[in-house]
Amino acid sequence: MKRSSGRSTACPAWNLGKLVGQKAPLKLKEIWSIRVRLQLKGDSRQLALFDLAIDSKLRACDLVGLRVRDVAHGMHIGSRGCVIQRKTKRPVQFEITPQTRDALVAWIDSQKLSLDDHLFPGRMRGPSHLSTRQYARLVKAWVLSIGLDPVNYGTHSMRRTKASLIYQRTKNLRAVQLLLGHSKIESTVRYLGVEVDDALSLAEQTEA
């Protein structure tokens, strides 16, 4: 009998084996800069992917694995979606803002996707979907397009962006924990790096 290696098959990392640090979230002006460029480019696929990545705060493997039915009720895009996370096997809900709904409708209509189709199909439009590696390449292109260093950004930047903005505005860690689907609030603290950010913010406001 072969012994199990004990490795998890859930959400394989595109950067497995590479030395990487925590990736920076996008700032609000950077979000809009990328969004406007994609709108001007007329790329409905990338615009829908970008907007949904920001709204959903999903890990790369969960985002690319979405099917149309995960965001649509009938052929109507809902204001909220829900997915079972591959890493934790726990459900997580996410909001879908009006501009993201518009982008999704434009993309779905252009491709005539059905409810059972992958929301972002692979190149061959078969049973496969966009890979996490392909998604990572798109993220790199997005940040490069506005002059950012891609070394500092990655797919986790998309996951962290709105979560970081919500925390900055509300300081509500519990809310961010629920939105990210973390089981422990300590994970959320580490993920956002809020202790370091808050400490530096206090230090900058204090004169010696």
C-alpha positions as CSV (number, residue, x, y, z in Angstrom):
1,M,0.0,0.0,0.0
2,K,1.4,3.4,-1.0
3,R,1.7,6.0,1.7
4,S,-0.1,9.3,1.2
5,S,2.3,12.2,0.7
6,G,-0.1,14.4,2.8
7,R,0.0,17.2,0.3
8,S,-3.2,19.1,-0.3
9,T,-4.5,19.3,-3.9
10,A,-6.6,22.3,-3.2
11,C,-5.7,25.6,-4.8
12,P,-2.2,24.8,-6.1
13,A,-0.1,27.9,-6.1
14,W,1.1,29.3,-9.4
15,N,4.3,30.6,-7.7
16,L,5.1,27.3,-6.0
17,G,8.9,27.1,-5.2
18,K,9.5,30.8,-5.8
19,L,10.6,33.2,-3.1
20,V,7.9,35.9,-2.8
21,G,6.9,38.4,-0.2
22,Q,3.5,39.7,0.8
23,K,2.0,41.4,-2.3
24,A,0.8,45.0,-2.0
25,P,-2.9,45.9,-2.5
26,L,-3.9,48.4,-5.1
27,K,-4.8,51.9,-4.1
28,L,-8.1,53.4,-5.1
29,K,-6.6,55.6,-7.8
30,E,-4.7,52.6,-9.2
31,I,-7.9,50.6,-9.4
32,W,-9.5,53.3,-11.5
33,S,-6.4,53.8,-13.6
34,I,-6.5,50.1,-14.6
35,R,-10.3,50.0,-15.0
36,V,-10.3,53.0,-17.4
37,R,-7.5,51.5,-19.5
38,L,-9.5,48.3,-19.8
39,Q,-12.6,50.2,-20.7
40,L,-10.8,52.2,-23.4
41,K,-9.3,49.0,-24.7
42,G,-12.7,47.5,-25.0
43,D,-11.7,44.2,-23.5
44,S,-14.9,42.9,-21.9
45,R,-13.2,39.8,-20.6
46,Q,-10.4,41.5,-18.7
47,L,-12.7,44.2,-17.4
48,A,-15.1,41.7,-16.0
49,L,-12.3,39.6,-14.5
50,F,-10.6,42.7,-13.0
51,D,-13.8,44.1,-11.5
52,L,-15.0,40.8,-10.1
53,A,-11.5,40.1,-8.6
54,I,-11.7,43.4,-6.7
55,D,-15.3,42.9,-5.5
56,S,-15.1,39.2,-4.6
57,K,-11.8,39.1,-2.7
58,L,-11.4,35.5,-3.8
59,R,-8.3,33.5,-4.0
60,A,-7.1,33.0,-7.6
61,C,-8.2,29.4,-7.8
62,D,-11.7,30.2,-6.6
63,L,-12.0,33.2,-8.9
64,V,-11.0,31.5,-12.1
65,G,-13.1,28.4,-11.2
66,L,-16.4,30.4,-11.0
67,R,-19.3,29.3,-13.2
68,V,-21.9,31.7,-14.5
69,R,-24.4,30.2,-12.0
70,D,-22.2,31.4,-9.1
71,V,-23.0,35.0,-9.9
72,A,-26.3,34.8,-11.8
73,H,-29.9,34.0,-10.9
74,G,-31.4,32.9,-14.1
75,M,-29.8,35.2,-16.6
76,H,-29.8,38.1,-14.1
77,I,-26.5,39.0,-12.3
78,G,-27.1,39.1,-8.6
79,S,-25.9,41.7,-6.1
80,R,-24.2,38.9,-4.2
81,G,-22.4,35.7,-4.9
82,C,-21.4,32.7,-2.9
83,V,-18.8,30.0,-3.4
84,I,-17.2,27.1,-1.5
85,Q,-13.5,27.9,-1.0
86,R,-11.3,25.2,-2.4
87,K,-8.7,25.7,0.3
88,T,-10.9,25.7,3.4
89,K,-14.1,24.0,2.0
90,R,-16.0,26.8,3.7
91,P,-18.6,29.0,2.0
92,V,-17.8,32.7,1.5
93,Q,-20.2,35.4,0.2
94,F,-19.1,38.4,-1.8
95,E,-20.8,41.5,-3.1
96,I,-21.1,42.3,-6.8
97,T,-21.3,46.1,-7.3
98,P,-23.4,47.7,-10.1
99,Q,-20.3,48.4,-12.3
100,T,-19.1,44.8,-11.9
101,R,-22.6,43.5,-12.8
102,D,-22.6,45.7,-16.0
103,A,-19.1,44.3,-16.9
104,L,-20.2,40.7,-16.3
105,V,-23.4,41.2,-18.4
106,A,-21.4,42.6,-21.3
107,W,-18.9,39.7,-21.1
108,I,-21.5,36.9,-20.7
109,D,-23.6,38.3,-23.5
110,S,-20.7,38.7,-25.8
111,Q,-19.7,35.0,-25.4
112,K,-23.3,33.7,-25.1
113,L,-22.3,31.8,-21.9
114,S,-24.9,29.5,-20.2
115,L,-25.4,29.1,-16.5
116,D,-23.3,25.9,-16.4
117,D,-20.4,27.4,-18.3
118,H,-17.2,28.6,-16.7
119,L,-17.4,32.4,-16.2
120,F,-13.9,32.7,-17.6
121,P,-13.3,29.8,-20.0
122,G,-9.9,28.7,-21.1
123,R,-8.5,29.4,-24.5
124,M,-10.1,26.4,-26.1
125,R,-13.6,27.1,-24.8
126,G,-13.9,23.6,-23.6
127,P,-14.4,22.1,-20.1
128,S,-11.4,24.0,-18.8
129,H,-11.3,27.5,-17.3
130,L,-8.7,30.3,-17.2
131,S,-5.7,29.0,-15.2
132,T,-4.2,30.7,-12.2
133,R,-1.0,31.1,-14.2
134,Q,-2.8,32.9,-17.0
135,Y,-4.6,35.0,-14.4
136,A,-1.3,35.9,-12.8
137,R,0.1,37.0,-16.2
138,L,-3.0,39.3,-16.6
139,V,-2.4,40.9,-13.2
140,K,1.2,41.5,-14.1
141,A,0.0,43.2,-17.3
142,W,-2.5,45.3,-15.4
143,V,0.0,46.7,-12.9
144,L,2.6,47.3,-15.7
145,S,0.1,49.3,-17.7
146,I,0.0,52.0,-15.0
147,G,3.7,52.0,-14.2
148,L,3.8,49.8,-11.1
149,D,6.6,47.3,-10.4
150,P,5.1,43.8,-10.9
151,V,7.5,42.4,-8.4
152,N,5.4,44.0,-5.7
153,Y,2.1,42.8,-7.0
154,G,0.4,39.5,-7.7
155,T,-3.0,37.8,-7.6
156,H,-3.1,38.2,-3.8
157,S,-3.0,42.0,-4.5
158,M,-6.4,41.6,-6.0
159,R,-7.7,39.6,-3.0
160,R,-6.2,42.1,-0.5
161,T,-7.2,45.4,-2.3
162,K,-10.9,45.8,-1.2
163,A,-10.3,44.1,2.1
164,S,-7.6,46.7,2.9
165,L,-9.7,49.6,1.8
166,I,-12.6,48.3,4.0
167,Y,-10.3,48.0,7.0
168,Q,-8.8,51.4,6.5
169,R,-12.2,53.0,6.4
170,T,-13.9,51.0,9.2
171,K,-11.2,49.4,11.3
172,N,-13.6,46.4,11.5
173,L,-11.5,43.3,11.5
174,R,-14.4,41.0,12.1
175,A,-16.1,42.2,8.9
176,V,-13.0,41.8,6.9
177,Q,-12.4,38.3,8.4
178,L,-15.9,37.2,7.2
179,L,-15.4,38.7,3.7
180,L,-12.1,37.0,3.3
181,G,-13.5,33.7,4.6
182,H,-10.8,33.3,7.3
183,S,-11.6,30.9,10.1
184,K,-9.4,32.9,12.6
185,I,-9.2,36.6,13.0
186,E,-5.4,36.2,13.6
187,S,-5.2,35.1,10.0
188,T,-6.8,38.3,8.9
189,V,-4.5,40.4,11.1
190,R,-1.5,38.7,9.5
191,Y,-2.9,38.9,6.0
192,L,-3.6,42.6,6.1
193,G,-0.5,43.4,8.1
194,V,-2.7,45.8,10.1
195,E,-0.7,45.7,13.3
196,V,2.4,47.0,11.5
197,D,0.4,49.6,9.5
198,D,-1.4,50.8,12.6
199,A,1.8,51.0,14.6
200,L,3.6,53.0,11.8
201,S,0.6,55.3,11.5
202,L,0.7,56.1,15.2
203,A,4.4,56.6,15.1
204,E,4.0,59.1,12.2
205,Q,1.5,61.1,14.2
206,T,3.7,61.3,17.3
207,E,6.3,63.9,17.7
208,A,9.4,63.0,19.8
